[in-house]
Amino acid sequence: MIKVENIDKIYGRFKAVDNVSFHIGKGEIVGLLGPNGAGKTTIMKILTGYHYPTHGTAILNGYSIYDDLLKVKESTGYLPEMAPLYDDLTVMEYLDFMADIRKVPKSRKKIEIDRVIQETGLGPVVYRSIGKLSKGYRQRTGLAQAIIHSPDILILDEPTTGLDPNQIIEIRKLICDIGKEKTVILSTHILQEVEAVCNRVLILNHGKIVAEGSPSEIREQVQKDDRFTIEVAGSVDAQALKNLEPVSEIISSEVQGGKTIIKISAQKGADTGALIFDWAVKNGCRLSALVPEQTSLEDIFRKLTNQTEV
């Protein structure tokens, strides 16, 4: 559904997007994740025809951004980060206008408007002026215009910005429902959003893709060792675990509440858990917990983008 090949975008001496390629299939929800300035919005503007790339090409729903841009736009719904809304119109007037702009047939216009109002939860404000809406309802109105023509591809730039926790959950559910039948690409800097919504992630940094795959696949690529938290009753010498062949490092050890809590790293894929259990039995230690630790998406993001904060 979306095929991007070797895209560059250069502004003067600044390369905002650097030789980016990726494919997205029907029914996939793919997240563009990266720090500010990583190139997420620029890629979305290229895919929606707001900008042409300096080099490279993109094909959406079988249409080239160079040769069939009108067809690309007909196939695509787009919600920019700052949705272009008309504050002096009511929600109903705006959706009626957008249905005409999107060439929704007159015979289906009321059906489609009613559908998007229901899907985006706009019922309580449908006759209210857009200028008087809360940030959450403005965002929902922007999403409604993006799907009013039932596009095959939906492109969302920071779709939950400014929403409260309940609204975020509702919009995420809507995106998941849309993604069952359509192709969705969304940009975000919210790591929880990626794990809640996306089948696959493209992590960008300085205009380049630095990792690609599902969150679990990216963890597998980035995490070079296995990590465990071990709890042993009483006080024990954690350094004794260094004698176990797969253990590469004792990360930390502290006595807390009558227990020794030890964090270790070990060779990836080794049967470390069984060896630690055998070690505890052999040394008369009462093992109260042995918990494998998974590298968080936040840690992966920081490592790949050299960020100290997310």
C-alpha angles and dihedrals in degrees: 000000000000121000119177119185125191097322120186126179118191126185108191104302094343119096106206095176121029120199097314121180130173143142127219122192133210114284094021124128107204125185126211104211125184146114122279110293094023093123101258098127093041091056090049092050089052092050092050096046098250090118134019117224119249088230134001132036144249133211121199122189088345095308126114119230087224102045104026107026094145090054089048090054092046089054095047137073115200132195110184119202090257103040112219102238131166107233095198094058126080117240090255093050091049094049090047089052093047091049088056092046089051091048095239105177113257090235090061102032097097091044092052094045091050089048096054092043089055095042094050097039095241095139097107093054104032094118096037123106111260089227089065097049125111119247090259095054091044089055091049090050090052090050091048092056090049093059102032092102093046095243121198090225127044121195116192126184110202092331097184099045111140097006124131119242094266092048091048091055091049094049091046090052090050091051090050091050092049090048092061090074106015139049113256128189118181135176121217143153092205107104094196089057091058093053093043098048116014129087090192137017134210110199112204130196127173090350095307133104106244098175137012134185142063115321089257092049092050090050088052091051096047104034105083097181143028118253130203138184112214126193118196126180113248127359119319136170104255092194088072087074089067087076090068107097100230095046109102102171143010099221097185143341129193138161112233130167094347093311135101110228113200129184118198140173121217142181110291114257096010119134089250097149094058092046092052091050091051090047091053093049093046092051096042093246121151106228110207099173140012110179125177110220124219120210107247121238086240091059090047091049092050092048095049096043098034090237121158091194134030 
